[in-house]
């Protein structure tokens, strides 16, 4: 099962290194990252790429759930999309 990591920070003053290190330690073969607000999925091109890339049996890994999205509705929609693809979500630090 390929593990794909997704890391996100909201501003350039924040650091992605901690998230990337944790994702790598969790066995992620590929890590995509971006600096953009998590308030909506608009302009989150790396997340779009990851969602398009995921296949049946793949696992999307995030450091914390809020890195995937700030809106409960948005996160639930993403989980639904993962489920429809046969992929799963793993959150390292709930």
Secondary structure as GFF3:
##gff-version 3
##sequence-region A 1 94
A	DSSP	beta_strand	3	9	.	.	.	ID=ss1
A	DSSP	alpha_helix	17	25	.	.	.	ID=ss2
A	DSSP	beta_strand	30	35	.	.	.	ID=ss3
A	DSSP	alpha_helix	45	53	.	.	.	ID=ss4
A	DSSP	beta_strand	59	62	.	.	.	ID=ss5
A	DSSP	alpha_helix	65	68	.	.	.	ID=ss6
A	DSSP	alpha_helix	72	85	.	.	.	ID=ss7
A	DSSP	beta_strand	88	91	.	.	.	ID=ss8
###
